[in-house]
């Protein structure tokens, strides 16, 4: 960072300043050169010139400067004359003669004057090195550019340094020719990075750091120092900033809109554009940060050909940039200034005009809907015009599934302003109930659905509201109420859990098919496989008959779950694939697709196909990235956490769980329970009592809601407290009640070990036989391995367990592998084979250490200590702060941060959600005691360099989008 005499602050330009000073040093030594400085307006070209030429006169150089402007092109040689101080009153007779020549009546005086200028400069070079500087040379007149071109040739033999600073606009062929012919060293000033932008703001504010909300606002400058200055100055002048005791500056609150002084300052910088360009840019700002030329044409009412020149000028000026097939505002703050500079009443009318213009063009419905919402003044009594209402009725269903939050806002406003007798109002309220449900706002959705059911006599509306109501009740675990709604609807009664009368008259409707599919799902949840199978069959037949892909996919999902419960995992995977193919990529099917993919992941993992299981997680993340709502994001993060837990990436699992907690209130009840139970299980392994108690206390006592993870967590905690009897009793009771039939193999080996430790061989035998019976029903490698693990413990045979270890290694299940190794070590030690015991013990403790499984380490130590086997303490992960405290995943994230990657890029590289990466970055900052990403990079630079190959980001696409 360098502070200049004129008050400018130069940040992150050390290399550019050095190059400029090197050119000065060379000219002092007698070697001339030409330097060309490129950059957008406000990027710091003038500040660089000031820094690079600071003190050059003291080195014996003759320095001459000028800055061209928009009017310079009208006067031949104006820029060169100003640069060299040539006026009618010049004390130098040679300069005065050149000025007189230009005002004479001689033929072509500018050509003669140009020759005299070259002679003058060559003569000056004989007395001392000469440095000529022209800023904003893009505005220079043609005659001055010709002289500059000829001077470039002279600089090859004279102590003459030519420095030109050039902006991107206007685009001039003569300037391009000059650059091409002149041998010049080019210095290109790129936008500042986020860290450098924050540093610049801190210097301007005399602060040690700037807060995250202010950083977010500064991103709008897109690294342009001039805009950073204007943002900081406006916020400070208008009282939007506050300073903490630690000299950190932050916004007093989030900005609802840009300060008027900032809007005015930025707009003034853009007023060099002609009126046509100005108006087109304002319409472009109305379309958003990025837009297509086709959309701009539709909104402006101008042809694409007419807009070509405007777009080229805006791109050349650095206002717009190309982004694939679209144009994008280079600086968010510029777009915001243009947008907020439009008077509010005019802005509302323009948004309405934009919606009408874009609607017939096939523009994305969420794009049109956004303009319709922006056209509303915010008063509940003022709604859409007839065209807007008709458009919304036609597109509301798609909008609800593609952009649920936008749909809720628009539908609420539109339906609330319509006359109660308007038939379109009921259609909008139906879609509003659907959108509320998709957002997880179930109480509001159910209340609205009940109201619609009470008012309607239309059987089709009754059927659809029954479906929405039953789906909502199912998602929140109110299965009995959901079943009553379905049975009443299918049987002809009014489908309300309030018990009113009515019914669905068309038994062949798609809603009836869907209700049968949902009934199958409910029956599966409460263990009624026969009812589930019959309902799934009816849903499949009815769905195919009426051509409803959703109902068919729902039925195939149910049959897949039935296959899984019968231990036909390969058959279940095939049914799930069929269901996904049936659903396609219709946004209306998004929730069902996510549910199927989550079940498919579990089946694939149990089949030992961990890579395919992970691909399924990535597919879910890709879907949520396109159609994300809080319930969907929460469910996908939970699925990712379960996968990371199973594959031993517990830090990533915990990060996903923390990110999922932000969606907790909108998640389905079953997902809430699974999240809490998994978090408790990991915390139990890591010996974090408070975390275990917090999560388990939030899970209902209902066995349907307390998953296998809750059982494991509770059992581990009993054992941790020395209450092995209670641990064994809890697991034994679950076995006796036949709980968790599809996942009990995850805890049956634990029950065998605990039972044998208490000399309760009968319980150990029952657990082993139950696991072997489960394994015999299907071909799941994980269940077979668990059965052999149980048998090895029961018979005290380490060879059986050693074979299980290899299976777990192959299946990439490190926790189970470590637990089997621990049991193998104990059995080998009992047989006196201390060498084998030691080898198994060392490997088990290595895995436990990498997982951070503190309790498992303590337990393994206590079990092996009687045989004289002790752990080397060097591998204990004891650091809580500093670089050594970072987990392997955090180390990768930290090095990617240090390499300059943004969170979105890191998420793509590591195949994680952006929010999960934010969690990792927050932890890294806390452990390092760092305040910014720059400080992370500084700390990373101090560490030994590692050859870490990081894969390039790969776009994650689902199976149907390709």
LINCOR-V211311 format. One line per field, one symbol per residue. phi: phi as a letter, one per 40 degrees, with the letter a starting at -180 (. if undefined). A space follows every 10 residues. Layout:
phi = ???
This chain:
phi = .bcbccgcbb bgbccccccc ccccccccch bcabbbbbic dgchcccccc ccbcgccccg ccbbbabcac ccccbdgdcc ccccgcbcbc cccccccccc cccccccfcc cccccccccd cccccccadb bbbbcfcccc cccccccccc cdccccbbcb bbbbbbccbc cbcccccccc cccbccbbcc dccccccccc cccccfbcab ccccdcccdc cfgcdcccdc ccccccccgc bbbcccgbba ccacccacdc ccdccccccc cccccccccc ccccccchcb accccccccc gbcdcccdcc cccccccgcb bcbgcbbacc bdcccccccc ccddcccccc ccccccccdc cgcdcccccc cccccccgcc cbbccccccc ccdcbccccd ccaccccccc cccccccccd cccccccccc cccccccccg cccccccccc ccccccbccc cdcccccccc ccccccgccc ccccdccccc chcccbccgc ciiccccccc cccccccccc cccccbgbcc cccccccccc ccccccgccc cccccccccc ccccccgccc cccccccccc cccgbcdccd cccccccccc dccccccgbc ccccdccccc ccccccbcbd cccccccccc cccccccgbc cccccccccc ccbdcbccdc cdcccccccc ccccdcgbdc cccccccccd cddcbccdcc cccccccdcc cgbccccccc cccccccfcf ccbcccbcdc cdcccccbgc cccccccccc cccccccabc dccccccccc cccccgbccc cdccdccccc cfbccccccc cccccccccc cgcccccccc cccccccdcc cgcccccccc dcccdccgbb cccccccbcb bgdccccdcc cccccccccg ccdcccdccc fbcccccccc ccccdcccgc bacccccccc cccdcbcbcb ccdbdcbccb cg
